[in-house]
Amino acid sequence: MNIIGWIILGGIAGWIASKIAGTDKQQGIFLNIIVGIIGAGVGGFIMSAIGGKGVDEFNLYSLLVAVFGAVIALFIVKAVTGKKA
């Protein structure tokens, strides 16, 4: 996947994850993209660890993995910083 694909996938995944985690009001588009890209890495790592496939191309499965990882990342950040939604 090229850089444009990562940015688009990251933006969509970060936005969906911020809606799930309740952090949408604090995040802008750039933070959504960053959270989504980090989430793709976290989700891909977790899926690979349990025998699944990580994020490899622009498809629904990769989006779900990225959202899963981004939600985990956002809840960890919220737990560490102590911020409430």
Secondary structure, 3 states (H helix, E strand, C coil): CCHHHHHHHHHHHHHHHHHHHCCCCCCCHHHHHHHHHHHHHHHHHHHHHCCCCCCCCCCHHHHHHHHHHHHHHHHHHHHHHCCCC
